[in-house]
Amino acid sequence: MVKLNVNSSFGFVLHGLNETFASKHILFAFVFSFYMFTILVNLIVIVIIFLDKALHEPMYMFICNLCVNGIYGASCFYTKFLADMWSELNVVSYAECLAQIFVIYSYTFAELTSLSVMAHDRYVAICKPLNYRSFMTPWKVGKLILLTWLFPVLETTIGLILTLRLPMCGKDIERLYCSNWAVVKLSCVDTTVNNLYGYILMFYHVSQATLIIISYFHIIREVVKSEAQRNKFMQTCVPHLISLINFTASVMFDSLYARHGARQSLLVLQNILSVEFLVVPPLLNPVIYGMALSQIRIAQFNTGKSIKIFFFCLG
């Protein structure tokens, strides 16, 4: 294989868009509208939680953090994807590709870590309600939110450092966006270290999901004791479980298929499913939490009512 010179002019060619969508320009308006709606629903939840002091509780702070992360991840994917729709040759520079990898992977790890923290919050709230206020203090909540960003950034940075050391022997990526493993596979040298690090991260985050499942066994055992606890479970835990299952399943599919899936097998389906964790959770999370949690619904109503009164007074 011929070793390519990785410099400022070196770039990758993304083939996924041309292979998956024949009429790119027709889809631009639809995708742009979908992106704007995703940003809007997340901002609505963030602003409502920020403005309503009654929602300045740990659970709502974690939901707000989840929505911020959703905007972060979705914006990284959509902006490049929309730009590619206007281009015949979807080229991305080496630096831009690594930047997209950093954002997408840090978003993914932050989402998984946030869901783990939220499960821990629900476990303490339902199984140890008397200790909840003393345990989940504002200082503790702030530290947990900070950790949901620091650990993912650290994980992603280590992965990128391992990728940066690799010389490239190819520049064709059969995906809609840059992914770390797609770049690693283009290397001229042995990538065992990168592969091993990827499996370590997979094991770590699968362990996180396992701990969440164990915590939910304890929660379910607790909620069967009273109807009030069951109602609390349905309102606060079911939305979390939906988010967790949807996100974990899509990330696991993408990670395993990228490593073991046939290169040309069902490429269109593969590309569509590979963006599911970038498209669906950022839209689904604010919608299901906004609908399921009565305090957010009430706050939405009160905020909307205040806005109407404000504009009525101006008129």
C-alpha positions in Angstrom: 0.0 0.0 0.0 1.2 3.5 -0.8 1.7 5.8 2.2 0.0 9.1 1.8 1.4 12.4 3.0 -0.9 13.7 5.8 -0.5 17.4 5.6 -2.8 20.5 5.5 -4.0 19.6 2.0 -4.8 16.0 2.7 -8.4 15.1 2.9 -10.9 12.2 3.0 -13.8 11.6 0.5 -17.1 10.6 2.1 -19.0 8.3 -0.2 -22.0 7.5 2.0 -24.1 10.4 0.8 -23.8 9.7 -2.9 -24.5 6.0 -2.3 -27.5 6.5 0.0 -29.4 9.4 -1.4 -29.9 9.9 -5.2 -31.6 13.3 -4.9 -29.6 15.2 -2.4 -31.0 18.7 -3.1 -34.6 17.5 -2.7 -33.8 16.3 0.8 -32.0 19.5 1.9 -35.2 21.4 2.9 -36.5 18.4 4.8 -33.2 17.7 6.7 -32.8 21.4 7.5 -36.3 21.6 8.9 -35.7 18.5 11.0 -32.5 20.0 12.3 -34.2 23.3 13.2 -37.0 21.5 15.0 -34.5 19.4 16.9 -32.7 22.6 18.1 -36.0 24.3 18.9 -37.4 21.5 21.2 -34.2 21.2 23.0 -33.9 25.0 23.5 -37.5 25.1 24.8 -36.8 22.5 27.5 -33.5 24.3 28.4 -35.1 27.7 28.7 -38.1 26.5 30.7 -35.9 24.7 33.2 -33.6 27.8 33.4 -36.5 30.2 33.9 -38.7 28.2 36.3 -37.1 28.1 39.8 -39.4 25.2 40.7 -37.5 23.1 38.2 -34.0 23.8 39.7 -33.9 20.3 41.0 -31.2 17.6 40.3 -33.4 15.6 37.9 -34.3 18.6 35.7 -30.6 19.8 35.8 -29.6 16.5 34.4 -32.4 16.7 31.7 -31.1 20.2 30.8 -27.6 18.8 30.5 -28.9 16.0 28.2 -30.6 18.6 26.0 -27.4 20.7 25.8 -25.5 17.6 24.7 -28.2 16.8 22.1 -27.7 20.2 20.5 -23.9 19.7 20.6 -24.0 16.3 18.9 -26.8 17.1 16.4 -25.2 20.4 15.3 -21.9 18.6 14.5 -23.6 16.1 12.3 -26.2 18.2 10.6 -24.0 21.2 9.6 -21.5 19.0 7.7 -24.3 16.8 6.3 -26.3 19.8 5.0 -23.1 21.3 3.5 -22.4 18.0 1.7 -25.8 18.0 0.1 -24.7 21.0 -2.0 -21.5 19.4 -3.0 -20.9 16.8 -5.8 -17.7 15.6 -4.2 -17.9 15.3 -0.4 -14.4 16.0 0.7 -13.4 16.7 4.3 -9.9 17.8 5.3 -7.9 15.7 7.7 -8.2 18.3 10.5 -12.0 18.7 9.9 -12.4 15.0 10.0 -10.7 14.7 13.3 -12.7 17.6 14.7 -15.9 15.9 13.7 -14.7 12.6 15.2 -13.9 14.5 18.5 -17.4 16.1 18.7 -19.4 13.0 17.7 -17.5 10.7 20.1 -17.5 13.1 23.0 -21.2 13.6 22.4 -21.8 9.8 22.4 -19.8 9.2 25.6 -21.4 12.2 27.3 -24.8 10.9 26.5 -24.0 7.5 27.9 -22.4 9.0 31.0 -25.4 11.4 31.5 -27.9 8.5 31.3 -25.8 6.7 33.9 -25.8 9.7 36.2 -29.6 10.1 35.8 -30.1 6.4 36.7 -28.1 7.0 39.8 -30.3 10.0 40.6 -33.5 8.0 40.2 -32.1 5.2 42.3 -31.4 7.5 45.2 -34.7 9.4 44.8 -36.9 6.3 44.9 -34.9 3.8 46.9 -33.5 6.2 49.5 -35.9 9.2 49.5 -35.0 10.3 53.1 -31.4 10.7 52.1 -32.0 12.3 48.7 -31.8 16.0 49.7 -28.6 15.5 51.7 -27.0 13.3 49.1 -27.9 15.2 45.9 -26.8 18.7 46.9 -26.3 21.4 44.3 -22.6 21.0 44.7 -22.8 17.3 44.1 -25.1 17.8 41.1 -22.6 20.4 39.6 -19.7 17.9 40.0 -21.7 15.1 38.4 -22.6 17.3 35.4 -18.9 18.4 35.1 -17.9 14.7 35.1 -20.3 13.9 32.3 -18.2 16.2 30.1 -14.7 15.6 31.5 -14.6 11.9 31.2 -16.0 11.8 27.6 -13.5 14.5 26.5 -10.7 12.4 28.1 -11.8 9.2 26.4 -12.1 10.9 23.0 -8.8 12.7 23.3 -6.9 9.4 24.0 -8.6 7.8 21.1 -7.7 10.7 18.8 -4.0 10.6 19.9 -3.9 6.9 19.0 -5.3 7.7 15.6 -3.0 10.7 14.9 0.1 8.5 15.1 -1.2 6.4 12.2 0.0 7.0 8.6 -2.7 6.9 6.0 -2.8 4.6 2.9 -6.3 5.5 1.8 -8.8 8.4 1.8 -12.2 6.9 0.9 -14.7 6.6 3.7 -17.9 4.7 3.0 -19.9 6.7 5.5 -22.0 9.8 5.9 -19.6 11.3 8.4 -16.1 10.8 9.8 -15.8 8.0 12.3 -12.7 7.0 14.2 -12.7 3.4 13.1 -13.3 4.3 9.4 -10.1 6.4 9.6 -8.2 3.8 11.5 -9.0 1.2 8.8 -7.3 3.4 6.2 -3.9 3.1 8.0 -0.9 1.4 6.6 0.3 -0.1 9.9 -0.9 -2.4 12.6 -3.9 -1.0 14.5 -4.2 -3.5 17.3 -3.7 -0.8 20.0 -6.6 1.3 18.5 -8.8 -1.8 18.2 -8.0 -2.8 21.8 -8.7 0.7 23.1 -12.1 0.6 21.3 -13.0 -2.6 22.9 -12.0 -1.3 26.3 -14.3 1.7 25.8 -17.1 -0.6 24.7 -16.6 -2.8 27.8 -16.6 0.3 30.0 -19.8 1.7 28.6 -21.6 -1.7 28.5 -20.6 -2.0 32.2 -22.3 1.4 32.7 -25.5 0.1 31.1 -25.3 -3.1 33.2 -25.1 -1.0 36.4 -28.1 1.0 35.2 -30.1 -2.2 34.7 -29.1 -3.5 38.2 -30.2 -0.1 39.7 -33.5 -0.5 37.9 -34.1 -3.9 39.4 -33.8 -2.3 42.8 -36.1 0.6 41.8 -38.8 -1.8 40.4 -38.6 -3.9 43.6 -39.2 -0.6 45.6 -42.0 0.8 43.4 -44.2 -2.3 43.7 -44.8 -1.4 47.3 -47.0 1.6 46.7 -49.1 3.2 44.0 -47.4 6.6 44.6 -44.0 5.1 43.9 -45.4 3.4 40.8 -46.7 6.7 39.4 -43.3 8.3 40.2 -41.6 5.5 38.3 -43.8 5.9 35.3 -43.2 9.6 35.1 -39.5 9.9 35.8 -38.0 6.5 35.0 -39.8 5.2 31.9 -38.6 8.2 29.7 -35.1 7.5 31.0 -35.4 3.8 30.0 -36.7 4.7 26.5 -33.7 7.1 26.0 -31.2 4.5 27.4 -32.5 1.6 25.3 -32.7 3.6 22.1 -29.3 5.2 22.4 -27.4 2.1 23.6 -28.8 -0.2 21.0 -28.0 2.2 18.1 -24.5 2.9 19.3 -23.8 -0.8 19.8 -25.1 -1.6 16.3 -22.9 1.1 14.8 -19.8 0.1 16.7 -20.1 -3.6 16.0 -21.1 -3.3 12.4 -18.2 -0.8 11.7 -15.8 -3.5 12.8 -17.4 -6.8 11.7 -20.0 -5.9 9.1 -19.5 -6.7 5.4 -18.1 -3.6 3.6 -20.7 -3.6 0.7 -23.5 -5.4 2.4 -26.7 -3.3 2.6 -24.7 -0.1 2.5 -27.8 2.2 2.3 -29.3 0.6 5.4 -26.0 0.7 7.2 -25.6 4.4 6.6 -29.1 5.2 7.7 -28.8 3.2 10.9 -25.4 4.6 11.6 -26.8 8.1 12.1 -29.7 7.0 14.2 -27.9 7.9 17.5 -27.1 11.3 16.1 -30.6 12.1 14.8 -33.2 10.4 17.0 -32.0 10.9 20.6 -31.5 14.7 20.3 -35.1 14.9 19.1 -36.6 12.2 21.2 -35.2 13.2 24.6 -36.8 16.7 25.0 -40.1 15.4 23.5 -40.5 12.4 25.8 -39.3 14.3 28.9 -41.4 17.3 28.1 -44.5 15.1 27.6 -43.9 12.6 30.5 -43.0 15.0 33.3 -46.0 17.0 34.6 -43.9 19.8 36.1 -42.3 20.6 32.7 -45.7 20.5 31.0 -47.1 22.9 33.6 -44.0 25.2 33.2 -44.4 25.1 29.4 -48.0 26.1 29.8 -47.2 28.9 32.2 -44.3 30.2 30.0 -46.5 30.1 26.9 -49.2 32.0 28.8 -46.7 34.6 30.0 -45.4 35.1 26.4 -49.0 35.6 25.1 -49.7 38.2 27.8 -46.4 40.0 27.0 -47.2 40.3 23.3 -50.8 41.3 24.1 -49.6 44.1 26.3 -47.2 45.2 23.5 -50.0 45.3 21.0 
